[in-house]
Amino acid sequence: MVVGGVEDHVHILYDCPKMHTPVDIVKRLKKESSKFIKTLGNEYENFYWQRGYGLFLVGKMQVNDVEE
């Protein structure tokens, strides 16, 4: 897994196992990260992720290019 991004969004490169759907993974990532961020202090009590997400499929041959 590779995580990066910019000020207002996150990029995650993830090799998704066949037993999980991308929808389930994004839902869990958003839920668990929101819970964690809210433990960082009162200034984050109203933190929330925007609705929706973008999903891009990458072939095995392109993984190294995407990582860079």
C-alpha positions as CSV (number, residue, x, y, z in Angstrom):
1,M,0.0,0.0,0.0
2,V,1.2,3.5,-0.9
3,V,-0.5,6.6,0.6
4,G,0.0,10.2,-0.5
5,G,-2.0,13.1,-1.6
6,V,-2.2,16.9,-1.3
7,E,-3.9,19.4,1.0
8,D,-7.5,18.5,0.2
9,H,-7.5,14.8,-0.8
10,V,-5.7,11.5,-0.4
11,H,-4.3,9.0,-2.9
12,I,-4.0,5.4,-2.0
13,L,-2.4,2.7,-4.2
14,Y,-3.7,-0.6,-2.9
15,D,-3.6,-4.2,-4.1
16,C,-7.2,-5.2,-3.4
17,P,-7.7,-8.8,-2.5
18,K,-10.5,-10.6,-4.4
19,M,-12.4,-11.3,-1.2
20,H,-13.1,-7.5,-0.6
21,T,-14.8,-5.0,-2.9
22,P,-13.3,-1.5,-3.4
23,V,-16.5,0.0,-2.0
24,D,-16.1,-2.0,1.3
25,I,-12.4,-1.0,1.5
26,V,-13.1,2.8,1.0
27,K,-16.0,2.7,3.4
28,R,-13.8,1.1,6.1
29,L,-10.9,3.4,5.5
30,K,-13.1,6.5,5.8
31,K,-14.8,5.2,8.9
32,E,-11.7,4.2,10.8
33,S,-9.6,7.2,9.8
34,S,-12.4,9.5,10.8
35,K,-12.5,7.9,14.2
36,F,-8.7,8.2,14.6
37,I,-8.6,11.8,13.4
38,K,-11.2,12.8,16.0
39,T,-9.0,11.5,18.8
40,L,-6.3,14.1,17.9
41,G,-8.1,16.9,19.6
42,N,-11.2,19.1,19.9
43,E,-10.3,21.0,16.7
44,Y,-11.1,17.8,14.8
45,E,-14.4,16.9,16.4
46,N,-16.3,18.1,13.2
47,F,-13.9,16.3,10.8
48,Y,-15.6,14.3,8.0
49,W,-14.7,13.0,4.6
50,Q,-16.6,14.3,1.6
51,R,-19.3,12.0,0.1
52,G,-18.1,9.8,-2.7
53,Y,-14.6,8.9,-4.0
54,G,-12.8,8.3,-7.2
55,L,-11.5,4.9,-8.1
56,F,-9.0,4.1,-10.8
57,L,-7.9,0.6,-11.8
58,V,-4.2,0.1,-12.5
59,G,-2.7,-2.9,-14.3
60,K,0.3,-4.7,-12.8
61,M,2.6,-3.3,-15.4
62,Q,1.7,0.3,-14.4
63,V,2.1,-0.1,-10.6
64,N,5.7,1.2,-10.5
65,D,4.8,4.3,-12.7
66,V,1.8,5.1,-10.4
67,E,4.0,4.7,-7.2
68,E,6.4,7.3,-8.6
